[in-house]
Amino acid sequence: MSLSTQPYSGARDFYPEDKLIHNFIFNNIRKVIEKYGYEEYDGSILEPVELFLAKSSADLVNDQSYHFRDRGGRLVVMRPEVTPSVSRLVASRRYDLGFPLRWYSIADIWRYEDPNGEGLNQRWQLNVDNFGITNLAAEQELIQIAVNILKRFGAKQRMYTIKLNSRRLAEYLFKDYLGLDLTQTGSLVKLIDRVKELDFTTFAANVDVLVTPSQREAGLDSKILDLLRTTSLDTLPEAVKDCPYITEIKTLINMLEESKITNVVYDITLIRDFDYYSDMVFEIHDNEPKNKQAIFGGGRYDDLVGLFGVDDLPAAGFGMSDIDLQRFLSLHDLLPSLTTNTDLYVVTVGDVYNKALLVANELRDMGVAVALDTTLDVLEKQIENATKKKIKYILIVEDTESEDEHYKLKNLTTGEEESHGLARIVSIVKDYRQGL
């Protein structure tokens, strides 16, 4: 029986051309984030399951995570997200770190979201978090970073929409305005988090189920549906217009506009079903109808660090999956055509391997990425190797005497062949690389 060439169900293989795009994306992201003073960290891919049961969501742990008992009998989980982990790291050195703290990570996470193995359960997620900032400057900075990441790749603000909400405002609307109890509020939050997956009839039927007969008789189900049709802060019911949480959202929108970020809207259906969110939440959505997934998502979580037995800290952050960003960039034609990091392929004609090796090393010293064909095969076969590797240029080293040490440089895309010294060859391939 032969072994399967397929990866583990839901996991991902990265061939060199895939990894090239992957590295291109995250290397550009790092350049943006580090300009804001954020430092990179990482944590363990395995965590005790109670870390996520405490504040993430029971559904995330029970239905969407890979968890098992290790040989010591401990129940562990492969991290399905990173916010609880970074909170643990910060809590561990709570009194030694300087605040405000700005950290980011690029971590592989695992979500068991597709039991049939038809999707990708493994993804790399960017996480950007700040700790110790009590005011809206925390959210403003995070959203600004997200916008500048997209800008780095050439995205325009007309391509996406930034959606805002406040968990405190949502709680006020559900409890104080609608009069729902704690259990009903929790059920409604989970239902709203699925609103884009359900048609109106199904959604309305679920709303009808969560209210009591007396509430239904008083028209509460209709009142809930009317509230969720709200499209802006200005169209909220008059009875809640004086709520201070509305003012906070308007203030953040104004702060973002002062930073020249003008594509921000209030979305009453934006809840983000993680129990640790305590106030502002936000997502960035593609305006392309083919892409229904959020690109970025995050918010404030002021009560998480204190769960580890230390003084609490205000905190805010966002996450972004490489899958979601790459889908956005592809749909908007913002990904470059990257095929290889190798600038030049050195091939040989005759018994000149030692000479070719010296040439290759000299080119490397001059800053060129060089692969040397060591097969000593016929020239046509060596060129075929370079073509399969999608290398644009080959340099031919022949068994000939040349006083000026010129070598044939062939462009495999156009078929053009010229003779140049090494300095000129370096200039040509570097100009091509910079133009990508």
Secondary structure, DSSP 8 states (H G I E B T S, - for coil): -----S-STT-----HHHHHHHHHHHHHHHHHHGGGT-EE----SEEETHHHHTTT-HHHHHHH-EEEE-TTS-EEEE-S-SHHHHHHHHHHTTTTS-SSEEEEEEEEEE----TTS-S--EEEEEEEEEES--STHHHHHHHHHHHHHHHHTT--GGGEEEEEEEHHHHHIIIIIIS---HHHHHHHHHHHHTGGGS-HHHHHHHHHHHS-HHHHHTTHHHHHHHHHT--SGGGS-GGGTT-HHHHHHHHHHHHHHHTT---EEE-TT-----TT--SEEEEEEESSTT--SEEEEEEE-TTSGGGGSS----EEEEEEEHHHHHHHHHHTT-S-----S--EEEEEESS-HHHHHHHHHHHHHTT--EEE--S---HHHHHHHHHHTT-SEEEEEES---TT--EEEEETTT--EEEE-HHHHHHHHHHHHHT-
